[in-house]
Amino acid sequence: MPLFEYTARNSTNGQIQKGQVDVKSREEVSAYLRKNRMMLVSVREAPKKMTLGGGLGKARVKIRDIVIFTRQFATMINAGLPLVQSLTILADQTENKSLKEVTKAVVHDVESGNTLADAFAKHPTAFTGLYVNMVAAGEAGGILDTILIRLATFLEKSDALIRKVKGAMIYPAVIFSVAIIAIAVLLIFVIPTFQGMFASVNMQLPLPTRFVIGASNLLIGYWWAFIVVIGGAVYFLKKYYATTSGQRRIDGIMLRAPVLGDILRKSAVSRFTRTLGTLISSGVSILDGLEITAKTAGNMVVHDAVMESRQSIAGGETISAPLAKSRVFPPMVISMIAVGEQTGGLDEMLTKIADFYDEEVDVAVSSLLSLMEPVMIVVLGVIVGGMVVAMYLPIFDMMNAVQ
């Protein structure tokens, strides 16, 4: 997403403030400022800058570093250390250079009279909207240490969930890459040797052999075309996914995919319920909680379903009805949310659902890996073995002719 620089006036004390925010459009900058009690004066897209790591823009801080930062911060606040002193200690001891700079900037803002939440809000590459809103709720309720502990636990579980889903993709990706390399080596280096041998004999080749030799000639003669086509496809797919309609369509296809779709659906349910449950239990309003949850859903189909639920709540209806219409959430989840709404224990019910679906993701990932391993091995064996057999068929014919 683009990085925007803004100038805004604080509606409380009238002071002019400048900052940056990482959102999709200028309209979202205005919405972000309104939520943080500021009036927009000017906004422009920030120029891209080279970081020390060689990338563009501000470097994002890893979730693991934020988890450690949050746990240590909570411990110091709970022990009675002043806010500024705690932040100064954290800035001195953190090994992440980006987080060190961010923390020092937060210390400066807090010493200048800003709230901790407002100071965090100026650094969206480190502290998400969910993080900022929970800290704001903790400051307002005088339970900042409790909120920080909840945040650390939430971030740990969210990070573990993301690693599980990514881990499920590593093995198939490795096998697929090995298969591509093996096929390319055979077509470029091995098949031409057999082709020269067959040309000297001047015999009619079987269809499978002619097909493999044709594929070899095509790859050797037009390898650059393959690179252009694959690179172009990846580029245009990324551009299409950057659009709202493209993201919605691709995310919908991913959710309907066999096996993988089941994992993505369960992880989306777990992420949604845990995020919303954590926000509600921390004192964030249900409407703000749903908006934050939608933005952190990671899937446009889930985002749309959550935003419809938010509109339903704003109109005096329930959360569960729009979620049921989306067909993303299983009936059990809808029923449990409905019960939570009726009993007034929605946050506890959401946490129970999240715990259940965390285990479901574990089971689904294990099932995917156990299924993919034999399938990928069989596919690789059939392709490579088929190519080898195709090249040996003329040799068998020559042996039969000699006999």
C-alpha positions in Angstrom: 0.0 0.0 0.0 1.2 3.6 -0.6 2.5 5.7 2.2 0.8 9.1 2.7 2.2 12.2 4.4 -0.4 14.3 6.1 -0.7 17.6 8.0 -3.6 17.7 10.4 -5.0 19.9 13.2 -5.7 18.3 16.6 -9.4 18.9 17.4 -8.7 18.9 21.1 -5.9 21.6 21.4 -5.8 23.0 17.9 -2.1 22.0 17.4 -0.8 21.2 13.9 0.6 17.7 13.6 2.4 16.0 10.7 2.8 12.3 10.2 2.7 9.3 7.8 0.1 6.5 7.4 0.2 3.4 5.3 -3.3 3.0 3.7 -4.8 2.4 0.3 -6.2 5.8 -0.6 -6.5 9.5 0.4 -10.0 8.8 1.6 -8.7 6.3 4.2 -6.3 9.0 5.4 -9.2 11.3 6.2 -11.1 8.4 7.9 -8.0 7.6 9.9 -7.5 11.2 11.1 -11.2 11.5 12.0 -11.0 8.4 14.1 -7.9 9.9 15.9 -9.7 13.2 16.6 -7.8 15.3 14.0 -8.9 17.5 11.0 -7.1 17.0 7.7 -5.2 20.1 6.4 -3.2 18.5 3.6 -2.2 15.1 2.3 0.2 13.8 -0.3 1.8 10.5 -1.3 5.1 10.2 0.4 8.2 9.9 -1.9 9.8 6.5 -1.9 13.1 6.4 0.0 15.8 3.8 0.1 16.2 2.1 3.4 19.5 0.7 4.8 18.3 -2.7 3.8 18.0 -1.7 0.2 14.2 -1.8 0.0 11.8 1.0 -0.7 9.9 2.9 2.0 10.0 2.3 5.7 11.0 -1.1 6.9 8.3 -3.0 8.6 9.1 -4.4 12.1 8.7 -8.1 12.5 5.8 -9.3 14.6 8.2 -11.3 16.8 10.0 -8.1 17.8 6.7 -6.3 18.5 5.6 -9.3 20.7 8.8 -9.1 22.8 8.5 -5.3 23.0 4.9 -5.5 24.2 5.6 -8.2 26.8 8.5 -6.3 28.3 6.6 -3.0 28.2 3.6 -4.7 30.0 6.0 -6.1 32.7 7.6 -2.7 33.4 4.2 -0.9 33.5 2.8 -3.5 35.8 5.9 -3.2 38.0 5.1 0.6 38.4 7.8 2.1 36.2 6.8 5.4 34.6 5.7 5.3 31.0 8.6 7.4 29.5 11.2 5.5 31.5 9.8 2.2 30.3 9.9 3.3 26.7 13.4 4.7 27.1 14.6 1.3 28.4 13.0 -0.5 25.6 14.6 1.8 23.0 18.0 1.2 24.5 17.8 -2.6 24.7 16.0 -3.5 21.5 18.3 -5.0 18.8 16.0 -4.1 15.9 17.2 -0.7 14.5 13.8 0.2 13.0 12.0 -0.5 16.2 14.7 1.4 18.2 14.1 4.5 16.0 10.3 4.2 16.3 10.4 3.8 20.1 12.6 6.9 20.4 10.1 8.8 18.3 7.3 7.6 20.6 9.2 8.7 23.7 9.6 12.2 22.1 5.9 12.4 21.3 4.8 11.2 24.7 7.1 13.7 26.4 5.5 16.4 24.1 2.1 15.7 25.6 0.6 13.2 23.1 -1.1 10.1 24.4 0.6 6.8 23.9 -2.0 5.6 21.4 -1.5 8.8 19.3 2.3 8.4 19.4 1.9 4.7 18.3 -0.5 5.8 15.5 2.2 7.8 13.8 4.1 4.5 13.1 1.8 2.2 11.2 4.7 0.1 9.9 5.3 -1.0 13.5 1.9 -0.6 15.3 -1.3 -1.7 13.5 -4.7 0.0 13.9 -5.7 -2.9 16.2 -2.6 -2.2 18.4 -3.3 1.5 18.6 -7.0 1.1 19.4 -6.4 -1.4 22.2 -3.7 0.8 23.7 -6.2 3.7 23.6 -8.8 1.6 25.3 -6.2 0.6 28.0 -5.2 4.2 28.6 -8.8 5.3 28.9 -9.7 2.4 31.3 -6.5 2.6 33.3 -5.6 -1.0 32.5 -2.7 -0.5 30.1 -0.6 -3.3 31.5 -3.5 -5.8 31.2 -4.1 -4.7 27.6 -0.5 -5.0 26.7 -0.4 -8.6 28.0 -3.5 -9.4 25.9 -1.9 -7.8 22.9 1.3 -9.8 23.3 -0.7 -13.1 23.6 -2.9 -12.1 20.6 0.1 -11.3 18.4 1.9 -14.5 19.4 -1.1 -16.6 18.4 -1.7 -14.7 15.2 2.0 -15.1 14.2 1.8 -18.8 15.0 -1.3 -19.1 12.8 0.4 -17.4 9.9 3.5 -19.6 10.2 1.3 -22.7 10.1 -0.4 -21.7 6.9 2.9 -20.6 5.3 4.5 -23.8 6.5 1.9 -25.8 4.8 2.9 -24.2 1.5 6.7 -24.8 1.8 6.8 -28.5 1.1 4.7 -28.4 -2.1 6.6 -25.4 -3.3 9.9 -27.2 -2.8 8.8 -30.3 -4.5 7.3 -28.3 -7.4 10.5 -26.3 -7.8 12.6 -29.5 -7.8 10.3 -31.0 -10.5 10.6 -27.9 -12.7 14.4 -28.0 -12.4 14.6 -31.7 -13.1 12.4 -31.4 -16.2 14.4 -28.4 -17.4 17.7 -30.2 -17.0 16.4 -33.3 -18.9 14.9 -31.2 -21.7 18.0 -29.0 -22.2 20.9 -31.4 -21.6 19.8 -35.0 -21.8 17.1 -35.1 -24.5 19.4 -33.5 -27.2 21.9 -36.3 -26.8 19.2 -38.9 -27.5 17.9 -36.8 -30.4 21.3 -36.8 -32.1 21.6 -40.5 -31.7 18.2 -41.1 -33.2 18.9 -38.8 -36.1 21.9 -40.8 -37.1 19.8 -44.0 -37.2 17.1 -42.3 -39.4 14.2 -44.2 -38.0 10.5 -43.4 -37.4 10.2 -42.3 -33.8 7.2 -43.2 -31.6 4.7 -40.4 -30.8 5.8 -40.0 -27.1 9.4 -39.6 -28.2 8.6 -37.0 -30.8 6.5 -35.1 -28.2 9.4 -35.0 -25.7 11.9 -34.0 -28.4 9.6 -31.3 -29.6 9.3 -29.9 -26.0 13.1 -30.0 -25.8 13.5 -28.0 -29.0 10.8 -25.5 -27.9 12.5 -24.9 -24.6 16.0 -24.6 -26.0 14.9 -22.3 -28.9 12.5 -20.1 -27.0 13.6 -20.2 -23.4 13.4 -16.4 -23.3 9.7 -16.6 -24.3 8.9 -18.8 -21.3 10.6 -16.3 -19.0 8.7 -13.3 -20.6 5.4 -15.2 -20.4 5.9 -16.3 -16.7 7.2 -12.9 -15.7 4.4 -11.1 -17.5 1.8 -13.4 -15.9 3.1 -12.8 -12.4 3.3 -9.0 -13.0 -0.3 -8.7 -14.3 -1.6 -11.0 -11.6 0.0 -8.8 -9.0 -1.5 -5.7 -10.6 -4.9 -7.3 -10.9 -4.7 -8.4 -7.2 -3.9 -4.8 -6.2 -7.4 -3.8 -7.4 -10.4 -4.3 -5.1 -12.3 -6.4 -7.6 -9.3 -8.5 -8.4 -8.5 -9.1 -4.8 -12.1 -10.1 -4.1 -12.2 -12.5 -7.0 -8.8 -14.2 -6.3 -9.5 -14.4 -2.6 -12.9 -16.1 -3.4 -11.1 -18.6 -5.7 -8.6 -19.4 -3.0 -11.3 -20.0 -0.4 -13.0 -22.4 -2.8 -9.8 -24.3 -3.7 -9.7 -28.0 -2.6 -7.9 -28.7 0.7 -6.0 -25.3 0.7 -9.3 -23.4 0.7 -10.3 -25.3 3.9 -7.1 -24.2 5.6 -7.5 -20.6 4.5 -11.2 -20.6 5.6 -10.4 -22.0 9.0 -7.5 -19.6 9.5 -9.7 -16.7 8.5 -12.3 -17.7 11.0 -9.7 -18.1 13.7 -8.2 -14.7 12.9 -11.5 -12.9 12.8 -12.9 -14.4 16.1 -9.6 -13.9 18.0 -9.2 -10.3 16.8 -12.7 -9.2 17.5 -12.8 -11.1 20.8 -9.6 -9.4 22.0 -10.8 -6.0 21.0 -14.2 -6.3 22.6 -12.8 -7.7 25.9 -10.3 -4.8 25.9 -13.1 -2.2 25.9 -13.1 -1.3 22.2 -16.6 -0.6 20.9 -18.2 -3.3 18.7 -18.4 -1.0 15.7 -14.8 0.0 15.9 -13.8 -3.6 16.6 -15.6 -4.8 13.4 -13.9 -2.1 11.3 -10.5 -3.0 12.6 -11.1 -6.7 12.2 -12.2 -6.2 8.6 -9.0 -4.4 7.8 -6.8 -7.1 9.3 -8.8 -10.0 7.8 -6.3 -10.6 5.1 -9.0 -11.7 2.7 -11.4 -9.4 0.8 -14.3 -11.9 1.0 -14.0 -12.0 4.8 -13.5 -8.2 4.8 -16.8 -7.7 2.9 -18.7 -10.0 5.2 -17.4 -8.3 8.4 -18.2 -4.8 7.0 -21.8 -6.0 6.2 -22.0 -7.2 9.8 -20.9 -3.7 10.9 -23.6 -2.1 8.9 -26.1 -4.5 10.4 -25.0 -3.7 13.9 -25.2 0.1 13.1 -28.8 -0.5 11.9 -29.7 -2.2 15.2 -29.5 -5.8 13.9 -27.3 -8.7 14.9 -23.7 -9.7 13.7 -24.6 -13.2 12.9 -27.1 -12.7 10.1 -24.8 -11.0 7.6 -22.0 -13.5 8.4 -24.4 -16.3 7.6 -25.2 -14.7 4.2 -21.5 -14.6 3.3 -21.1 -18.4 3.3 -17.6 -18.0 4.6 -18.3 -18.9 8.2 -19.5 -22.4 9.1 -22.9 -22.8 10.7 -21.4 -23.7 14.1 -19.5 -20.4 14.2 -22.7 -18.4 13.3 -24.7 -20.3 16.0 -22.0 -19.7 18.7 -21.8 -16.0 17.8 -25.6 -15.7 17.9 -25.6 -17.3 21.4 -22.8 -15.0 22.5 -24.8 -11.9 21.4 -27.9 -13.2 23.2 -26.1 -14.0 26.5 -23.8 -10.9 26.5 -20.7 -13.0 26.5 -19.7 -12.4 22.9 -16.0 -11.8 23.7 -15.7 -15.2 25.6 -17.5 -17.0 22.9 -15.3 -15.6 20.1 -12.2 -16.6 22.1 -13.5 -20.2 22.4 -14.2 -20.3 18.7 -10.7 -19.0 17.9 -9.1 -21.7 20.2 -11.1 -24.4 18.5 -10.2 -23.3 15.0 -6.5 -22.9 15.9 -6.6 -26.7 16.5 -8.6 -27.2 13.3 -5.9 -25.4 11.4 -3.3 -27.7 12.9 -5.3 -30.8 11.8 -5.9 -29.3 8.3 -2.2 -28.5 7.8 -1.2 -32.0 8.9 -3.8 -33.5 6.5 -2.6 -31.3 3.6 1.0 -32.3 4.1 0.2 -36.0 4.4 -1.9 -35.7 1.2 0.5 -33.6 -0.8 3.6 -35.7 -0.1 2.5 -38.9 -2.0 0.7 -36.8 -4.7 3.7 -34.7 -5.5 6.1 -37.7 -5.5 3.7 -39.6 -7.9 3.4 -36.6 -10.2 7.1 -36.0 -10.3 7.8 -39.7 -10.9 5.2 -39.9 -13.7 6.6 -36.8 -15.5 10.3 -37.7 -15.2 9.7 -41.4 -15.6 7.5 -40.8 -18.6 10.2 -38.7 -20.3 12.8 -41.4 -19.7 10.5 -44.1 -21.0 9.7 -42.0 -24.1 13.4 -41.7 -24.9 14.0 -45.5 -24.5 11.1 -46.6 -26.7 13.1 -46.2 -29.9 16.0 -48.1 -28.4 13.6 -51.0 -27.6 12.3 -50.8 -31.2 15.9 -51.0 -32.5 16.7 -54.0 -30.3 13.5 -55.8 -31.6 14.5 -55.1 -35.2 18.0 -56.6 -34.7 16.5 -59.8 -33.3 
